Amino acid sequence: MTAVFRKLCRDDMAEAASVHRTSFNERLPWLAQLHAPEEDRGYWREHLFATCDIWGAERDGTLLGVIAFRTDWVEQFYILPSVQGQGIGSRLLDIAKGAHPQLFLWTFQRNMAARRFYEARGFIAIEETDDTGNEEKEPDVLYRWPA
């Protein structure tokens, strides 16, 4: 069955936070459990929902991926590991690209799968930082689209 893409509402934020945490923990295990589930839900419900457009992809009533973006920035972007490689991430990223003529985003330098994904979709790395600029204390890289 095909995924359905839609703008998410406030009631979807708990499930969006769950997609975030599941993907984050599996793909970045050295940073797993950085926040408690209730902190994640509060962040999505109170901060991201108030400041971003949030879109999701779902199939059979299950949220598979989420993207939170605002003018010029992708704030959060997660796809469940079990459905990565099915075009869901590309489609969500295209929604953000269609809404804004330029986008920036951060990812961790060690997250090579994410880096390959972004670079294959026209993002270029414009800055690498040490581990002092984020709460995870993990070196990161800033990307820009279009290149």
Buried (B, 14 or more C-beta within 10 A) or exposed (E): EEBEBEEBEEEBBBBBBBBBBBBBBEBBEEBEEBBEEEEBBBBBBEEBBEEBBBBBBBBEEEBBBBBBBBEEBBBBBBBBEEBBEBEBBEBBBBBBBEEBEEBBBBBBBBBEEBBEBBEEBBBEBEEEBEEEEEEBEBBBBBBBBEE
